[in-house]
Amino acid sequence: MRNAIIDPDIEQPKYQQLIDAVLTGIEQGRLALGQQLPSINELAGKHSMAKVTVAKAYEVLRERGVVMARHGKGFYVASTDIRAPLNVLVLFDTLNAYKEMLYDALKAALPPEAVINVFFHHYNLTLFDSLIRNNLGRYTAYVVMPHFNEDVSEVVGLIPADKLLLIDQTIPSLPGDFMAVYQDFERDIYTALTAALTRLRHYTKLTLVLSEDHFQYVPTGTLEGFRRFCQDNALPGEVVSTFSDALVCAGEAFLLFAERDLIAFIKQVNRSGWTLGQDVGLIAYDDTPVKEILAGGITVISTDFARMGTTAGQLLSNRTRTKIANPGRLIMRHSL
């Protein structure tokens, strides 16, 4: 506790840093039951902070039953059971069908008393930054979906590592012993397309549609895996930024990400009198119940989002700091 590092340059309030220092000390066994803590005057002087700031930290800990005050003698560790009820901030990109599946599984895997607040950043870096900074110190856990191809390690790194869980995508440049349940996008798309290679050989070309006009996030790893697959298998492949009816040609296959593109694609196939899965091939990304039945069944490349949510909930519940790759797979249906 006396050696706690209080950083005045980060957004987290100093009193919350003191609280975290006490809790970490108890968790790591450096503070034992009944052990006396430094006085308010000592901590205020050592860390160049106001006495009222230290007093606020001790009062919060006292209210939680972690420390107790003995009149004229100071503060002592009153309990080593520091597992407070989970108060979780979930920061997703946007709301869609598979995000609902992920959220429902996460919620079901958490203790019944856990409180969850959900926010969306909509691929807006400024909003993402402010949502993190404005909520530092307010939650016991942060579940963050960093769906950006830019490096966001600086702002995400403001969250204490022991409270952070990255979901769906990790951040290679982010140091620390944090939790993560993520997809290996490059490996997963390469493996899935390899599983579909026999069917893809029936088509002269494979086109991946980014749907940038729909604010659709496509990880860099997905594009790298796609290009490597096409090169390794001598399969003509192309990446285009937006969907249009003119793209749809008989004898070719397409990989779509946005659901609006999926519907427009099927309409164009029907207008042209072609048969999906014979005259033209279709693979969608991210499975949903609708894709199981739409147009007789849409072939998808998808991770198991229910499993991802369940794993994330278990890690949070058990305070298990580890990083787990959630595998993706090809689900072959009528459209290819």
N, C-alpha and C positions, 0 to 999 in steps of 0.2 A: 504493500500500500504506500509506504514512504517512497518507493522507487517508481511509483506510477508515472507514466508519461502523459502529460496534459499538453495537447497541441493547440495553441491559440489560433492557428491558421486554418483549421477545418471548420465546417459549418456546424458540427455537433456541439451543443452547449457544453460549457466546462463542467457544470454540475452533473450532466449525464455521463461525461467521461469519467468523473469520479465514481459515480454509481457503477458503471461498467468495470472499473478497476477493482472495486470491492468484490463484485460478483465473480469476476475472473479469478481473483485471488482465492476465493472460497472454492470455486470449481476446480482449480488446479492444486488445491491442498496447501497453499501458502498461508492461508488464514484459517485457523482452526476454531472450533466451537469454544466460546468463552474468551478468545484472545482479544486483548485491548487494541483498539484502533488509534491512529494518531489523532491528536486533539485538533479542534477547529483552527486554533491559532497556528499550530505547527504546519498544517497543510496549506493554509492561506499564505503563510510566509514562504514556504518552500516553493510553491507553484505560482507565486505572485498574483493571487486572485483575492477577491473580496471575501471576508469572513461569511457574509450572507450567502455566498455561492456554496461554500462548503457546508454551511448549516442546512441549506436546502437539500443537498445531496443526502446528508445524514437523516433528515426528516423523511424523505421519500423511502429510504431504506428501513427506517424505524416503522413507518406505516405498513410496509410489506412484511414486517416481522423478521427481517434479516439482521438488524442490529438493535441493541437496547442501550438506553442511557442510564447510567448510575449517577445519582446526584453527587456532584463534587468530585467524581472520579473519572468521568469521560464516557466513551462509547465502546461497546464490546460486541463481538459476533454472537448473535442470539440464536441463529439457526443456520445450518449448512444445507438445508433443503431450499434451494433457490430456484426451483422449477416453477416459475410464474406461469399462469395460464397464457397460452399463445395468443398474441394479438398480431395478426399478420397483414401486411400490405402486399397485395398482388398487383404487379404492374405488367399488363399485357400490351400488345400492339393494338389490335382491333378486336371487335366482337364478331365471331362467326361460329359456324356449327361445331367445328372441331375444338374451338376454344371453350365452348360450353361443356363438351365432353371432358376436357382437361380439368376445368374448374370443378365440375361435379365430382370427379374422382378424387381430386385434391381435398375437397371439403369432406367427403366421406371418410377419408383416411386420417383426418385430424381428430383430436379429442372433441367430444360434443361441446365442451365449454369454450373452444377456440373461437375467436372473433376474426372475421376476414373482411377487409375492405379492398375493393377492386377499382383500379384506375386504368386508363388507356392512353397511350402516348401517340397513336396514329402516325408513327414513323416521323414524328416531329422532334428533332433533337433539342430544341429549346424547351418544349413541353416536358420531354423526358428528363432533362436536367433539372427543371424547376420542381417537378413532382418528387424527385429524389431529395433534393436539397431542403425542400420545405417540410419533408416528413422525417428527417433525421432525428433519432431519439424518441420518436413517438410510438414505435412498434418494437415488439420482441423478435420479429422475423420479417424479412423482406424477400419476396419471390419476384424476381425480375426477369422479363423476357427481353433481352437486348437485341432486338431485330433491326440491326443497322449494319451496313457494310463499312461504316466508319468506326474508328477506335473510340469506344466509350468507357475505357478502363478508368480514366481520371475521375469521372463523376461516380461511377459505380463503386470505385475504390473508397469513396467516403463512407460507405456502409461498412460497419464492423464485420470482419470476415466470419465471425462466429454467428452472425445473424443473417447472413446472405445465402440465398439459394438461387442460382441461375437456372432458368427453365427453358428447354427446347434448344438453346444455343449457349455455348460457353464463350469466354473471352480469353484467348490464349495469352494476351499481354497482361492480364490481371493477376497480380501475385496474391498469395494468402491461402490459408487453409479454409476455403469456403465450400459450400455444398453445390452440386450441379447435377441436373438430369437433362441430358442434351442429346441432340442428333449429330451423327457424323455425316454431314450432308454429302460430301464428295464420295465417301465410300458407299453410302446407302444408294445413291442414284446409280452409281456404276454397277453395283451388285444387282439392283433391281432390273436395270436395262439388259444386263447380261442374261438374267433369267427369262427375259422376253425376246431374246435375240432370234430364236427360231421364227416367231411370228413377225418380228420386224423385218426379216429377210423377204417377206412378201411385198414389201413396199420399197419404193425407189428412193425415199428421202424421209428424214425425221426432222421436224421443225419444233423448236422450243419457243413458246410465246411468253414473254416476260410480263405483259400487261402493265407497263409503267403508268399508263393513263388511269389505272384503277388503284394506284397506290399499293400495288402488290409487291410484297417483299420476297425476293429470290436471293438466297445466300450465294456468296461468291463460290463457296465450295460446291454448290449444286451445278453451277455453270462449268466449273473446272472438271467435275466428274462427267458431265454430259459430253464435253468436248473430247475428253480422253477416251470415253467409250466409243464415240464415233470414229476417232482416229485409229484406235486399236483394232476395230472391227471393219475398217474400210467402208463404213456406212456414211453416205452423204448426210451431213447434219448442218442445221442453220439455227441461229438464235435471232429472233426478231423482237422488237420492242413492244409492239402493239398488235392486237388482233383486228383483222378485217375479213369480210366475207370473201374477198378476192384471194386470200391466202389458201382457202380450202380447195384442194385439187385431188381428183381421183388418182389412186395409186400411191398416195403419200400418207405418212403417219404424223401425228401431232401430239405434243406434250403441253398441256394447258395447266395454268395455276389458278386463275380467277374463275369463280363460278359463273359470272356473267358471260365470260368468253365461252365457257362450256355450253351454256344454253344457246348462245348465238351460233356456235359451231354446229350443234345438233340440228337447229332450225335450217341452216344452210345445206346440210347434208340431205335433209328431208326435201327441201325445195328442189334440189338437184336430182332427186330420184335415186340417190345412191343408197347402198346398204352399209351401215356402220359395222366395222369388223371384217368387211370383205372388200368393198370398193375404196374405203378410206379407214385409216386406223386412228384410234384415240386413246391416249393415256392421260389421266388427270392426277393432280398431286393432292394429297391429304384426303383420306377416306372419311365419308360421312354416311349416315343411313340412307340419304337420298340417292347417293351414287350406287348403292346396291341394286336399286330398282329402276333408275332412270335409263330409258332407251334399252331396256333389257339387261342393264348392268354395265357400269363403266369400269374399265381396268384402271387401277390406281397404284401409285407409289406412295406409301404412307408408313409413318411410324404408328405405334399403338398409343394413342393419346390418353386413353383410360389408364393404361399401365404407367404412363409417364406421370400422370396426376397422382396415382396411388403411391408410386415410389417417392415422389416429392413429399407427400403427406407423411409417409413413414419416416423419412429422414428428418423432417421438422419435429415430428412427435418424439423421436428418440434422440434428437440433437446429435445425429450422426454426420460427421463432416467427411464426406466422400464425394467423388465425382463418378457418375454412372452414365454410360452411353445407352440410350434407349434405341434398340435396333429398328431399322426400317425394313420394308419388304415389298415385293410385288404381289398384288392381288389380281389375278387374271380373271377377266370377265368378258362379256360379249363384244365390247367395243374395239378390241384389238384382234 
